[in-house]
Amino acid sequence: MKATVTVMLKQGVLDPQGEAVKSALGAMGFDGVAGVRQGKVIELDLADGTTEAQVGEMCEKLLANTVIESYRVEIA
């Protein structure tokens, strides 16, 4: 069983990495990019029977800084 956790900075939190990517894209001639938000994707190989609630607890305790980041869990 696999879970994919997508972690992104919350709206309103400054994203200097995203701004750097946006600036670099503009310098490369990609003028149509109005904004960039950068995050991370974490793939977990889970034992059968692991629940989405358990993955949420992993996110709350370690995988995401919930003060400034939000996360989304997808289990396949």
Predicted model as a PDB file, atoms N, CA, C, CB and O in Angstrom, pLDDT in the B-factor column:
MODEL        1                                                                  
ATOM      1  N   MET A   1       0.859  -1.169   0.000  1.00 95.00           N  
ATOM      2  CA  MET A   1       0.000   0.000   0.000  1.00 95.00           C  
ATOM      3  C   MET A   1       0.905   1.231   0.000  1.00 95.00           C  
ATOM      4  CB  MET A   1      -0.977  -0.002   1.233  1.00 95.00           C  
ATOM      5  O   MET A   1       1.921   1.273   0.693  1.00 95.00           O  
ATOM      6  N   LYS A   2       0.520   2.215  -0.779  1.00 97.00           N  
ATOM      7  CA  LYS A   2       1.324   3.440  -0.896  1.00 97.00           C  
ATOM      8  C   LYS A   2       0.488   4.651  -0.509  1.00 97.00           C  
ATOM      9  CB  LYS A   2       1.875   3.606  -2.336  1.00 97.00           C  
ATOM     10  O   LYS A   2      -0.725   4.698  -0.712  1.00 97.00           O  
ATOM     11  N   ALA A   3       1.187   5.626   0.055  1.00 98.00           N  
ATOM     12  CA  ALA A   3       0.561   6.914   0.338  1.00 98.00           C  
ATOM     13  C   ALA A   3       1.468   7.998  -0.229  1.00 98.00           C  
ATOM     14  CB  ALA A   3       0.320   7.117   1.880  1.00 98.00           C  
ATOM     15  O   ALA A   3       2.693   7.914  -0.150  1.00 98.00           O  
ATOM     16  N   THR A   4       0.844   9.002  -0.794  1.00 98.00           N  
ATOM     17  CA  THR A   4       1.565  10.172  -1.275  1.00 98.00           C  
ATOM     18  C   THR A   4       1.116  11.361  -0.442  1.00 98.00           C  
ATOM     19  CB  THR A   4       1.317  10.418  -2.804  1.00 98.00           C  
ATOM     20  O   THR A   4      -0.074  11.666  -0.362  1.00 98.00           O  
ATOM     21  N   VAL A   5       2.082  12.029   0.176  1.00 98.00           N  
ATOM     22  CA  VAL A   5       1.802  13.211   0.987  1.00 98.00           C  
ATOM     23  C   VAL A   5       2.381  14.419   0.257  1.00 98.00           C  
ATOM     24  CB  VAL A   5       2.402  13.074   2.438  1.00 98.00           C  
ATOM     25  O   VAL A   5       3.576  14.457  -0.035  1.00 98.00           O  
ATOM     26  N   THR A   6       1.541  15.396  -0.034  1.00 98.00           N  
ATOM     27  CA  THR A   6       1.976  16.636  -0.659  1.00 98.00           C  
ATOM     28  C   THR A   6       1.949  17.729   0.400  1.00 98.00           C  
ATOM     29  CB  THR A   6       1.075  17.009  -1.883  1.00 98.00           C  
ATOM     30  O   THR A   6       0.911  17.998   1.004  1.00 98.00           O  
ATOM     31  N   VAL A   7       3.096  18.354   0.616  1.00 98.00           N  
ATOM     32  CA  VAL A   7       3.233  19.394   1.640  1.00 98.00           C  
ATOM     33  C   VAL A   7       3.519  20.724   0.943  1.00 98.00           C  
ATOM     34  CB  VAL A   7       4.373  19.040   2.665  1.00 98.00           C  
ATOM     35  O   VAL A   7       4.438  20.817   0.130  1.00 98.00           O  
ATOM     36  N   MET A   8       2.738  21.740   1.259  1.00 98.00           N  
ATOM     37  CA  MET A   8       2.900  23.071   0.665  1.00 98.00           C  
ATOM     38  C   MET A   8       2.849  24.126   1.769  1.00 98.00           C  
ATOM     39  CB  MET A   8       1.798  23.342  -0.407  1.00 98.00           C  
ATOM     40  O   MET A   8       2.212  23.933   2.804  1.00 98.00           O  
ATOM     41  N   LEU A   9       3.529  25.240   1.527  1.00 98.00           N  
ATOM     42  CA  LEU A   9       3.396  26.360   2.451  1.00 98.00           C  
ATOM     43  C   LEU A   9       1.960  26.874   2.409  1.00 98.00           C  
ATOM     44  CB  LEU A   9       4.401  27.495   2.100  1.00 98.00           C  
ATOM     45  O   LEU A   9       1.336  26.896   1.348  1.00 98.00           O  
ATOM     46  N   LYS A  10       1.443  27.281   3.546  1.00 97.00           N  
ATOM     47  CA  LYS A  10       0.094  27.839   3.603  1.00 97.00           C  
ATOM     48  C   LYS A  10       0.056  29.162   2.843  1.00 97.00           C  
ATOM     49  CB  LYS A  10      -0.360  28.040   5.074  1.00 97.00           C  
ATOM     50  O   LYS A  10       1.073  29.842   2.705  1.00 97.00           O  
ATOM     51  N   GLN A  11      -1.134  29.516   2.350  1.00 95.00           N  
ATOM     52  CA  GLN A  11      -1.316  30.808   1.693  1.00 95.00           C  
ATOM     53  C   GLN A  11      -0.961  31.905   2.688  1.00 95.00           C  
ATOM     54  CB  GLN A  11      -2.781  30.979   1.165  1.00 95.00           C  
ATOM     55  O   GLN A  11      -1.297  31.818   3.870  1.00 95.00           O  
ATOM     56  N   GLY A  12      -0.289  32.921   2.207  1.00 95.00           N  
ATOM     57  CA  GLY A  12       0.101  34.030   3.061  1.00 95.00           C  
ATOM     58  C   GLY A  12       1.493  33.882   3.650  1.00 95.00           C  
ATOM     59  O   GLY A  12       2.049  34.848   4.172  1.00 95.00           O  
ATOM     60  N   VAL A  13       2.069  32.676   3.572  1.00 97.00           N  
ATOM     61  CA  VAL A  13       3.443  32.468   4.036  1.00 97.00           C  
ATOM     62  C   VAL A  13       4.372  32.741   2.865  1.00 97.00           C  
ATOM     63  CB  VAL A  13       3.653  31.013   4.601  1.00 97.00           C  
ATOM     64  O   VAL A  13       4.181  32.186   1.783  1.00 97.00           O  
ATOM     65  N   LEU A  14       5.372  33.587   3.065  1.00 97.00           N  
ATOM     66  CA  LEU A  14       6.309  33.917   1.997  1.00 97.00           C  
ATOM     67  C   LEU A  14       7.040  32.667   1.536  1.00 97.00           C  
ATOM     68  CB  LEU A  14       7.313  34.983   2.464  1.00 97.00           C  
ATOM     69  O   LEU A  14       7.414  31.816   2.343  1.00 97.00           O  
ATOM     70  N   ASP A  15       7.239  32.568   0.214  1.00 97.00           N  
ATOM     71  CA  ASP A  15       7.888  31.407  -0.388  1.00 97.00           C  
ATOM     72  C   ASP A  15       9.107  31.884  -1.180  1.00 97.00           C  
ATOM     73  CB  ASP A  15       6.896  30.618  -1.306  1.00 97.00           C  
ATOM     74  O   ASP A  15       9.010  32.067  -2.393  1.00 97.00           O  
ATOM     75  N   PRO A  16      10.249  32.088  -0.522  1.00 97.00           N  
ATOM     76  CA  PRO A  16      11.421  32.598  -1.241  1.00 97.00           C  
ATOM     77  C   PRO A  16      11.921  31.653  -2.327  1.00 97.00           C  
ATOM     78  CB  PRO A  16      12.535  32.866  -0.269  1.00 97.00           C  
ATOM     79  O   PRO A  16      12.426  32.110  -3.352  1.00 97.00           O  
ATOM     80  N   GLN A  17      11.791  30.344  -2.120  1.00 97.00           N  
ATOM     81  CA  GLN A  17      12.200  29.401  -3.169  1.00 97.00           C  
ATOM     82  C   GLN A  17      11.302  29.546  -4.393  1.00 97.00           C  
ATOM     83  CB  GLN A  17      12.157  27.947  -2.644  1.00 97.00           C  
ATOM     84  O   GLN A  17      11.784  29.537  -5.526  1.00 97.00           O  
ATOM     85  N   GLY A  18      10.017  29.678  -4.168  1.00 97.00           N  
ATOM     86  CA  GLY A  18       9.087  29.876  -5.277  1.00 97.00           C  
ATOM     87  C   GLY A  18       9.390  31.154  -6.042  1.00 97.00           C  
ATOM     88  O   GLY A  18       9.345  31.182  -7.271  1.00 97.00           O  
ATOM     89  N   GLU A  19       9.703  32.222  -5.292  1.00 97.00           N  
ATOM     90  CA  GLU A  19      10.048  33.492  -5.939  1.00 97.00           C  
ATOM     91  C   GLU A  19      11.331  33.362  -6.758  1.00 97.00           C  
ATOM     92  CB  GLU A  19      10.205  34.604  -4.888  1.00 97.00           C  
ATOM     93  O   GLU A  19      11.434  33.937  -7.841  1.00 97.00           O  
ATOM     94  N   ALA A  20      12.311  32.610  -6.251  1.00 98.00           N  
ATOM     95  CA  ALA A  20      13.560  32.407  -6.988  1.00 98.00           C  
ATOM     96  C   ALA A  20      13.304  31.632  -8.278  1.00 98.00           C  
ATOM     97  CB  ALA A  20      14.588  31.661  -6.115  1.00 98.00           C  
ATOM     98  O   ALA A  20      13.881  31.949  -9.318  1.00 98.00           O  
ATOM     99  N   VAL A  21      12.452  30.630  -8.213  1.00 98.00           N  
ATOM    100  CA  VAL A  21      12.115  29.855  -9.417  1.00 98.00           C  
ATOM    101  C   VAL A  21      11.386  30.744 -10.419  1.00 98.00           C  
ATOM    102  CB  VAL A  21      11.241  28.620  -9.054  1.00 98.00           C  
ATOM    103  O   VAL A  21      11.680  30.706 -11.614  1.00 98.00           O  
ATOM    104  N   LYS A  22      10.439  31.543  -9.938  1.00 97.00           N  
ATOM    105  CA  LYS A  22       9.697  32.455 -10.821  1.00 97.00           C  
ATOM    106  C   LYS A  22      10.655  33.423 -11.511  1.00 97.00           C  
ATOM    107  CB  LYS A  22       8.627  33.241 -10.024  1.00 97.00           C  
ATOM    108  O   LYS A  22      10.549  33.653 -12.716  1.00 97.00           O  
ATOM    109  N   SER A  23      11.580  33.986 -10.754  1.00 97.00           N  
ATOM    110  CA  SER A  23      12.553  34.913 -11.309  1.00 97.00           C  
ATOM    111  C   SER A  23      13.441  34.229 -12.349  1.00 97.00           C  
ATOM    112  CB  SER A  23      13.408  35.507 -10.195  1.00 97.00           C  
ATOM    113  O   SER A  23      13.699  34.790 -13.415  1.00 97.00           O  
ATOM    114  N   ALA A  24      13.904  33.026 -12.041  1.00 97.00           N  
ATOM    115  CA  ALA A  24      14.763  32.288 -12.973  1.00 97.00           C  
ATOM    116  C   ALA A  24      14.013  31.955 -14.259  1.00 97.00           C  
ATOM    117  CB  ALA A  24      15.284  30.997 -12.318  1.00 97.00           C  
ATOM    118  O   ALA A  24      14.573  32.048 -15.351  1.00 97.00           O  
ATOM    119  N   LEU A  25      12.751  31.568 -14.129  1.00 98.00           N  
ATOM    120  CA  LEU A  25      11.963  31.270 -15.326  1.00 98.00           C  
ATOM    121  C   LEU A  25      11.801  32.519 -16.189  1.00 98.00           C  
ATOM    122  CB  LEU A  25      10.583  30.710 -14.938  1.00 98.00           C  
ATOM    123  O   LEU A  25      11.898  32.447 -17.414  1.00 98.00           O  
ATOM    124  N   GLY A  26      11.554  33.667 -15.548  1.00 96.00           N  
ATOM    125  CA  GLY A  26      11.456  34.920 -16.286  1.00 96.00           C  
ATOM    126  C   GLY A  26      12.752  35.252 -17.005  1.00 96.00           C  
ATOM    127  O   GLY A  26      12.736  35.710 -18.147  1.00 96.00           O  
ATOM    128  N   ALA A  27      13.887  35.018 -16.329  1.00 97.00           N  
ATOM    129  CA  ALA A  27      15.189  35.284 -16.940  1.00 97.00           C  
ATOM    130  C   ALA A  27      15.465  34.358 -18.119  1.00 97.00           C  
ATOM    131  CB  ALA A  27      16.291  35.140 -15.904  1.00 97.00           C  
ATOM    132  O   ALA A  27      16.254  34.688 -19.005  1.00 97.00           O  
ATOM    133  N   MET A  28      14.815  33.201 -18.126  1.00 97.00           N  
ATOM    134  CA  MET A  28      14.994  32.245 -19.222  1.00 97.00           C  
ATOM    135  C   MET A  28      14.014  32.491 -20.365  1.00 97.00           C  
ATOM    136  CB  MET A  28      14.830  30.823 -18.707  1.00 97.00           C  
ATOM    137  O   MET A  28      14.006  31.759 -21.354  1.00 97.00           O  
ATOM    138  N   GLY A  29      13.192  33.523 -20.222  1.00 97.00           N  
ATOM    139  CA  GLY A  29      12.266  33.865 -21.291  1.00 97.00           C  
ATOM    140  C   GLY A  29      10.857  33.339 -21.108  1.00 97.00           C  
ATOM    141  O   GLY A  29      10.021  33.511 -21.996  1.00 97.00           O  
ATOM    142  N   PHE A  30      10.569  32.708 -19.991  1.00 97.00           N  
ATOM    143  CA  PHE A  30       9.217  32.206 -19.721  1.00 97.00           C  
ATOM    144  C   PHE A  30       8.442  33.293 -18.978  1.00 97.00           C  
ATOM    145  CB  PHE A  30       9.257  30.869 -18.885  1.00 97.00           C  
ATOM    146  O   PHE A  30       8.319  33.259 -17.753  1.00 97.00           O  
ATOM    147  N   ASP A  31       7.929  34.250 -19.732  1.00 93.00           N  
ATOM    148  CA  ASP A  31       7.293  35.428 -19.138  1.00 93.00           C  
ATOM    149  C   ASP A  31       5.864  35.188 -18.671  1.00 93.00           C  
ATOM    150  CB  ASP A  31       7.300  36.548 -20.123  1.00 93.00           C  
ATOM    151  O   ASP A  31       5.300  36.042 -17.986  1.00 93.00           O  
ATOM    152  N   GLY A  32       5.268  34.072 -19.014  1.00 94.00           N  
ATOM    153  CA  GLY A  32       3.872  33.828 -18.680  1.00 94.00           C  
ATOM    154  C   GLY A  32       3.643  33.279 -17.287  1.00 94.00           C  
ATOM    155  O   GLY A  32       2.507  32.948 -16.950  1.00 94.00           O  
ATOM    156  N   VAL A  33       4.676  33.169 -16.461  1.00 97.00           N  
ATOM    157  CA  VAL A  33       4.521  32.601 -15.120  1.00 97.00           C  
ATOM    158  C   VAL A  33       4.225  33.725 -14.134  1.00 97.00           C  
ATOM    159  CB  VAL A  33       5.798  31.813 -14.691  1.00 97.00           C  
ATOM    160  O   VAL A  33       5.074  34.579 -13.877  1.00 97.00           O  
ATOM    161  N   ALA A  34       3.013  33.717 -13.588  1.00 96.00           N  
ATOM    162  CA  ALA A  34       2.593  34.781 -12.679  1.00 96.00           C  
ATOM    163  C   ALA A  34       2.987  34.505 -11.233  1.00 96.00           C  
ATOM    164  CB  ALA A  34       1.100  34.972 -12.767  1.00 96.00           C  
ATOM    165  O   ALA A  34       3.111  35.438 -10.440  1.00 96.00           O  
ATOM    166  N   GLY A  35       3.183  33.248 -10.883  1.00 96.00           N  
ATOM    167  CA  GLY A  35       3.551  32.913  -9.513  1.00 96.00           C  
ATOM    168  C   GLY A  35       3.985  31.473  -9.406  1.00 96.00           C  
ATOM    169  O   GLY A  35       3.575  30.634 -10.207  1.00 96.00           O  
ATOM    170  N   VAL A  36       4.818  31.180  -8.414  1.00 97.00           N  
ATOM    171  CA  VAL A  36       5.290  29.820  -8.163  1.00 97.00           C  
ATOM    172  C   VAL A  36       5.229  29.561  -6.669  1.00 97.00           C  
ATOM    173  CB  VAL A  36       6.738  29.607  -8.709  1.00 97.00           C  
ATOM    174  O   VAL A  36       5.690  30.381  -5.875  1.00 97.00           O  
ATOM    175  N   ARG A  37       4.669  28.438  -6.284  1.00 97.00           N  
ATOM    176  CA  ARG A  37       4.706  27.954  -4.903  1.00 97.00           C  
ATOM    177  C   ARG A  37       5.425  26.614  -4.945  1.00 97.00           C  
ATOM    178  CB  ARG A  37       3.248  27.824  -4.269  1.00 97.00           C  
ATOM    179  O   ARG A  37       5.037  25.723  -5.700  1.00 97.00           O  
ATOM    180  N   GLN A  38       6.454  26.470  -4.149  1.00 97.00           N  
ATOM    181  CA  GLN A  38       7.227  25.243  -4.135  1.00 97.00           C  
ATOM    182  C   GLN A  38       6.905  24.448  -2.887  1.00 97.00           C  
ATOM    183  CB  GLN A  38       8.726  25.541  -4.211  1.00 97.00           C  
ATOM    184  O   GLN A  38       6.732  25.015  -1.808  1.00 97.00           O  
ATOM    185  N   GLY A  39       6.823  23.139  -3.031  1.00 97.00           N  
ATOM    186  CA  GLY A  39       6.532  22.272  -1.894  1.00 97.00           C  
ATOM    187  C   GLY A  39       7.332  20.997  -1.991  1.00 97.00           C  
ATOM    188  O   GLY A  39       8.382  20.959  -2.631  1.00 97.00           O  
ATOM    189  N   LYS A  40       6.833  19.948  -1.352  1.00 98.00           N  
ATOM    190  CA  LYS A  40       7.514  18.663  -1.410  1.00 98.00           C  
ATOM    191  C   LYS A  40       6.488  17.547  -1.472  1.00 98.00           C  
ATOM    192  CB  LYS A  40       8.445  18.477  -0.198  1.00 98.00           C  
ATOM    193  O   LYS A  40       5.364  17.673  -0.987  1.00 98.00           O  
ATOM    194  N   VAL A  41       6.912  16.450  -2.086  1.00 98.00           N  
ATOM    195  CA  VAL A  41       6.087  15.249  -2.183  1.00 98.00           C  
ATOM    196  C   VAL A  41       6.824  14.129  -1.471  1.00 98.00           C  
ATOM    197  CB  VAL A  41       5.781  14.872  -3.679  1.00 98.00           C  
ATOM    198  O   VAL A  41       8.009  13.901  -1.718  1.00 98.00           O  
ATOM    199  N   ILE A  42       6.131  13.437  -0.594  1.00 98.00           N  
ATOM    200  CA  ILE A  42       6.709  12.335   0.170  1.00 98.00           C  
ATOM    201  C   ILE A  42       5.906  11.084  -0.171  1.00 98.00           C  
ATOM    202  CB  ILE A  42       6.694  12.629   1.726  1.00 98.00           C  
ATOM    203  O   ILE A  42       4.685  11.063  -0.017  1.00 98.00           O  
ATOM    204  N   GLU A  43       6.595  10.040  -0.636  1.00 98.00           N  
ATOM    205  CA  GLU A  43       5.941   8.766  -0.937  1.00 98.00           C  
ATOM    206  C   GLU A  43       6.261   7.787   0.177  1.00 98.00           C  
ATOM    207  CB  GLU A  43       6.395   8.202  -2.320  1.00 98.00           C  
ATOM    208  O   GLU A  43       7.423   7.601   0.538  1.00 98.00           O  
ATOM    209  N   LEU A  44       5.225   7.162   0.718  1.00 98.00           N  
ATOM    210  CA  LEU A  44       5.386   6.199   1.810  1.00 98.00           C  
ATOM    211  C   LEU A  44       4.935   4.822   1.346  1.00 98.00           C  
ATOM    212  CB  LEU A  44       4.585   6.640   3.063  1.00 98.00           C  
ATOM    213  O   LEU A  44       3.853   4.683   0.775  1.00 98.00           O  
ATOM    214  N   ASP A  45       5.748   3.810   1.583  1.00 98.00           N  
ATOM    215  CA  ASP A  45       5.326   2.421   1.408  1.00 98.00           C  
ATOM    216  C   ASP A  45       4.826   1.955   2.764  1.00 98.00           C  
ATOM    217  CB  ASP A  45       6.503   1.500   0.865  1.00 98.00           C  
ATOM    218  O   ASP A  45       5.583   1.914   3.733  1.00 98.00           O  
ATOM    219  N   LEU A  46       3.550   1.605   2.828  1.00 98.00           N  
ATOM    220  CA  LEU A  46       2.914   1.313   4.116  1.00 98.00           C  
ATOM    221  C   LEU A  46       2.532  -0.158   4.229  1.00 98.00           C  
ATOM    222  CB  LEU A  46       1.676   2.188   4.306  1.00 98.00           C  
ATOM    223  O   LEU A  46       2.261  -0.823   3.229  1.00 98.00           O  
ATOM    224  N   ALA A  47       2.516  -0.645   5.442  1.00 97.00           N  
ATOM    225  CA  ALA A  47       2.016  -1.988   5.707  1.00 97.00           C  
ATOM    226  C   ALA A  47       0.504  -2.003   5.479  1.00 97.00           C  
ATOM    227  CB  ALA A  47       2.370  -2.442   7.160  1.00 97.00           C  
ATOM    228  O   ALA A  47      -0.176  -1.008   5.727  1.00 97.00           O  
ATOM    229  N   ASP A  48      -0.011  -3.127   5.010  1.00 95.00           N  
ATOM    230  CA  ASP A  48      -1.460  -3.261   4.852  1.00 95.00           C  
ATOM    231  C   ASP A  48      -2.137  -2.981   6.184  1.00 95.00           C  
ATOM    232  CB  ASP A  48      -1.839  -4.675   4.332  1.00 95.00           C  
ATOM    233  O   ASP A  48      -1.660  -3.396   7.241  1.00 95.00           O  
ATOM    234  N   GLY A  49      -3.231  -2.287   6.116  1.00 94.00           N  
ATOM    235  CA  GLY A  49      -3.969  -1.964   7.331  1.00 94.00           C  
ATOM    236  C   GLY A  49      -3.642  -0.602   7.912  1.00 94.00           C  
ATOM    237  O   GLY A  49      -4.320  -0.139   8.829  1.00 94.00           O  
ATOM    238  N   THR A  50      -2.603   0.051   7.384  1.00 96.00           N  
ATOM    239  CA  THR A  50      -2.295   1.407   7.850  1.00 96.00           C  
ATOM    240  C   THR A  50      -3.424   2.324   7.392  1.00 96.00           C  
ATOM    241  CB  THR A  50      -0.899   1.906   7.304  1.00 96.00           C  
ATOM    242  O   THR A  50      -3.820   2.285   6.227  1.00 96.00           O  
ATOM    243  N   THR A  51      -3.936   3.132   8.284  1.00 95.00           N  
ATOM    244  CA  THR A  51      -5.087   3.975   7.958  1.00 95.00           C  
ATOM    245  C   THR A  51      -4.643   5.373   7.538  1.00 95.00           C  
ATOM    246  CB  THR A  51      -6.041   4.064   9.156  1.00 95.00           C  
ATOM    247  O   THR A  51      -3.522   5.803   7.812  1.00 95.00           O  
ATOM    248  N   GLU A  52      -5.545   6.057   6.875  1.00 96.00           N  
ATOM    249  CA  GLU A  52      -5.288   7.447   6.491  1.00 96.00           C  
ATOM    250  C   GLU A  52      -5.099   8.315   7.734  1.00 96.00           C  
ATOM    251  CB  GLU A  52      -6.445   7.995   5.625  1.00 96.00           C  
ATOM    252  O   GLU A  52      -4.322   9.270   7.722  1.00 96.00           O  
ATOM    253  N   ALA A  53      -5.813   7.975   8.801  1.00 97.00           N  
ATOM    254  CA  ALA A  53      -5.658   8.719  10.061  1.00 97.00           C  
ATOM    255  C   ALA A  53      -4.239   8.562  10.607  1.00 97.00           C  
ATOM    256  CB  ALA A  53      -6.689   8.235  11.111  1.00 97.00           C  
ATOM    257  O   ALA A  53      -3.679   9.515  11.149  1.00 97.00           O  
ATOM    258  N   GLN A  54      -3.658   7.380  10.472  1.00 98.00           N  
ATOM    259  CA  GLN A  54      -2.280   7.170  10.931  1.00 98.00           C  
ATOM    260  C   GLN A  54      -1.299   7.991  10.098  1.00 98.00           C  
ATOM    261  CB  GLN A  54      -1.909   5.676  10.864  1.00 98.00           C  
ATOM    262  O   GLN A  54      -0.342   8.553  10.631  1.00 98.00           O  
ATOM    263  N   VAL A  55      -1.539   8.058   8.793  1.00 98.00           N  
ATOM    264  CA  VAL A  55      -0.684   8.867   7.929  1.00 98.00           C  
ATOM    265  C   VAL A  55      -0.840  10.344   8.304  1.00 98.00           C  
ATOM    266  CB  VAL A  55      -1.034   8.637   6.427  1.00 98.00           C  
ATOM    267  O   VAL A  55       0.142  11.086   8.326  1.00 98.00           O  
ATOM    268  N   GLY A  56      -2.051  10.763   8.594  1.00 98.00           N  
ATOM    269  CA  GLY A  56      -2.283  12.134   9.053  1.00 98.00           C  
ATOM    270  C   GLY A  56      -1.514  12.435  10.326  1.00 98.00           C  
ATOM    271  O   GLY A  56      -0.981  13.533  10.490  1.00 98.00           O  
ATOM    272  N   GLU A  57      -1.453  11.456  11.235  1.00 98.00           N  
ATOM    273  CA  GLU A  57      -0.699  11.635  12.474  1.00 98.00           C  
ATOM    274  C   GLU A  57       0.803  11.765  12.174  1.00 98.00           C  
ATOM    275  CB  GLU A  57      -0.957  10.451  13.440  1.00 98.00           C  
ATOM    276  O   GLU A  57       1.501  12.554  12.812  1.00 98.00           O  
ATOM    277  N   MET A  58       1.293  10.984  11.200  1.00 98.00           N  
ATOM    278  CA  MET A  58       2.698  11.100  10.783  1.00 98.00           C  
ATOM    279  C   MET A  58       2.984  12.514  10.278  1.00 98.00           C  
ATOM    280  CB  MET A  58       3.033  10.057   9.681  1.00 98.00           C  
ATOM    281  O   MET A  58       4.026  13.096  10.577  1.00 98.00           O  
ATOM    282  N   CYS A  59       2.047  13.046   9.514  1.00 98.00           N  
ATOM    283  CA  CYS A  59       2.208  14.405   8.981  1.00 98.00           C  
ATOM    284  C   CYS A  59       2.228  15.433  10.107  1.00 98.00           C  
ATOM    285  CB  CYS A  59       1.078  14.733   7.989  1.00 98.00           C  
ATOM    286  O   CYS A  59       3.068  16.333  10.127  1.00 98.00           O  
ATOM    287  N   GLU A  60       1.304  15.289  11.031  1.00 98.00           N  
ATOM    288  CA  GLU A  60       1.198  16.234  12.140  1.00 98.00           C  
ATOM    289  C   GLU A  60       2.443  16.224  13.026  1.00 98.00           C  
ATOM    290  CB  GLU A  60      -0.030  15.918  12.975  1.00 98.00           C  
ATOM    291  O   GLU A  60       2.853  17.265  13.540  1.00 98.00           O  
ATOM    292  N   LYS A  61       3.042  15.043  13.202  1.00 98.00           N  
ATOM    293  CA  LYS A  61       4.168  14.907  14.132  1.00 98.00           C  
ATOM    294  C   LYS A  61       5.531  15.101  13.488  1.00 98.00           C  
ATOM    295  CB  LYS A  61       4.126  13.564  14.773  1.00 98.00           C  
ATOM    296  O   LYS A  61       6.479  15.490  14.170  1.00 98.00           O  
ATOM    297  N   LEU A  62       5.655  14.833  12.162  1.00 98.00           N  
ATOM    298  CA  LEU A  62       6.985  14.867  11.568  1.00 98.00           C  
ATOM    299  C   LEU A  62       7.049  15.439  10.156  1.00 98.00           C  
ATOM    300  CB  LEU A  62       7.538  13.506  11.554  1.00 98.00           C  
ATOM    301  O   LEU A  62       7.914  16.263   9.862  1.00 98.00           O  
ATOM    302  N   LEU A  63       6.149  15.013   9.286  1.00 98.00           N  
ATOM    303  CA  LEU A  63       6.325  15.293   7.860  1.00 98.00           C  
ATOM    304  C   LEU A  63       6.003  16.727   7.464  1.00 98.00           C  
ATOM    305  CB  LEU A  63       5.473  14.368   7.065  1.00 98.00           C  
ATOM    306  O   LEU A  63       6.522  17.215   6.460  1.00 98.00           O  
ATOM    307  N   ALA A  64       5.164  17.408   8.222  1.00 98.00           N  
ATOM    308  CA  ALA A  64       4.794  18.792   7.894  1.00 98.00           C  
ATOM    309  C   ALA A  64       4.902  19.662   9.135  1.00 98.00           C  
ATOM    310  CB  ALA A  64       3.359  18.861   7.311  1.00 98.00           C  
ATOM    311  O   ALA A  64       4.595  19.230  10.246  1.00 98.00           O  
ATOM    312  N   ASN A  65       5.342  20.890   8.927  1.00 98.00           N  
ATOM    313  CA  ASN A  65       5.324  21.890   9.999  1.00 98.00           C  
ATOM    314  C   ASN A  65       3.970  22.581   9.887  1.00 98.00           C  
ATOM    315  CB  ASN A  65       6.542  22.929   9.887  1.00 98.00           C  
ATOM    316  O   ASN A  65       3.810  23.518   9.105  1.00 98.00           O  
ATOM    317  N   THR A  66       3.007  22.124  10.663  1.00 98.00           N  
ATOM    318  CA  THR A  66       1.620  22.573  10.477  1.00 98.00           C  
ATOM    319  C   THR A  66       1.384  24.029  10.856  1.00 98.00           C  
ATOM    320  CB  THR A  66       0.704  21.709  11.282  1.00 98.00           C  
ATOM    321  O   THR A  66       0.295  24.554  10.627  1.00 98.00           O  
ATOM    322  N   VAL A  67       2.381  24.684  11.428  1.00 98.00           N  
ATOM    323  CA  VAL A  67       2.261  26.114  11.699  1.00 98.00           C  
ATOM    324  C   VAL A  67       2.286  26.887  10.379  1.00 98.00           C  
ATOM    325  CB  VAL A  67       3.400  26.597  12.641  1.00 98.00           C  
ATOM    326  O   VAL A  67       1.537  27.848  10.206  1.00 98.00           O  
ATOM    327  N   ILE A  68       3.148  26.465   9.448  1.00 98.00           N  
ATOM    328  CA  ILE A  68       3.305  27.200   8.185  1.00 98.00           C  
ATOM    329  C   ILE A  68       3.005  26.367   6.947  1.00 98.00           C  
ATOM    330  CB  ILE A  68       4.699  27.734   8.084  1.00 98.00           C  
ATOM    331  O   ILE A  68       3.001  26.893   5.834  1.00 98.00           O  
ATOM    332  N   GLU A  69       2.751  25.058   7.129  1.00 98.00           N  
ATOM    333  CA  GLU A  69       2.526  24.193   5.973  1.00 98.00           C  
ATOM    334  C   GLU A  69       1.193  23.469   6.087  1.00 98.00           C  
ATOM    335  CB  GLU A  69       3.665  23.179   5.834  1.00 98.00           C  
ATOM    336  O   GLU A  69       0.721  23.168   7.183  1.00 98.00           O  
ATOM    337  N   SER A  70       0.603  23.199   4.943  1.00 98.00           N  
ATOM    338  CA  SER A  70      -0.569  22.337   4.867  1.00 98.00           C  
ATOM    339  C   SER A  70      -0.145  21.068   4.135  1.00 98.00           C  
ATOM    340  CB  SER A  70      -1.774  23.051   4.140  1.00 98.00           C  
ATOM    341  O   SER A  70       0.888  21.044   3.466  1.00 98.00           O  
ATOM    342  N   TYR A  71      -0.942  20.022   4.266  1.00 98.00           N  
ATOM    343  CA  TYR A  71      -0.611  18.768   3.588  1.00 98.00           C  
ATOM    344  C   TYR A  71      -1.877  18.090   3.068  1.00 98.00           C  
ATOM    345  CB  TYR A  71       0.148  17.822   4.540  1.00 98.00           C  
ATOM    346  O   TYR A  71      -2.988  18.322   3.546  1.00 98.00           O  
ATOM    347  N   ARG A  72      -1.654  17.246   2.068  1.00 98.00           N  
ATOM    348  CA  ARG A  72      -2.738  16.464   1.469  1.00 98.00           C  
ATOM    349  C   ARG A  72      -2.252  15.021   1.387  1.00 98.00           C  
ATOM    350  CB  ARG A  72      -3.150  17.021   0.041  1.00 98.00           C  
ATOM    351  O   ARG A  72      -1.120  14.780   0.969  1.00 98.00           O  
ATOM    352  N   VAL A  73      -3.079  14.065   1.772  1.00 98.00           N  
ATOM    353  CA  VAL A  73      -2.718  12.655   1.752  1.00 98.00           C  
ATOM    354  C   VAL A  73      -3.558  11.941   0.699  1.00 98.00           C  
ATOM    355  CB  VAL A  73      -2.914  12.008   3.151  1.00 98.00           C  
ATOM    356  O   VAL A  73      -4.777  12.102   0.641  1.00 98.00           O  
ATOM    357  N   GLU A  74      -2.877  11.144  -0.136  1.00 97.00           N  
ATOM    358  CA  GLU A  74      -3.555  10.283  -1.105  1.00 97.00           C  
ATOM    359  C   GLU A  74      -3.063   8.860  -0.879  1.00 97.00           C  
ATOM    360  CB  GLU A  74      -3.288  10.753  -2.587  1.00 97.00           C  
ATOM    361  O   GLU A  74      -1.858   8.607  -0.903  1.00 97.00           O  
ATOM    362  N   ILE A  75      -3.988   7.929  -0.659  1.00 95.00           N  
ATOM    363  CA  ILE A  75      -3.617   6.535  -0.453  1.00 95.00           C  
ATOM    364  C   ILE A  75      -4.064   5.731  -1.657  1.00 95.00           C  
ATOM    365  CB  ILE A  75      -4.239   5.971   0.852  1.00 95.00           C  
ATOM    366  O   ILE A  75      -5.204   5.830  -2.110  1.00 95.00           O  
ATOM    367  N   ALA A  76      -3.127   4.921  -2.170  1.00 90.00           N  
ATOM    368  CA  ALA A  76      -3.436   4.086  -3.343  1.00 90.00           C  
ATOM    369  C   ALA A  76      -3.220   2.629  -3.011  1.00 90.00           C  
ATOM    370  CB  ALA A  76      -2.573   4.487  -4.555  1.00 90.00           C  
ATOM    371  O   ALA A  76      -3.426   1.765  -3.864  1.00 90.00           O  
TER     372      ALA A  76                                                      
ENDMDL                                                                          
END                                                                             
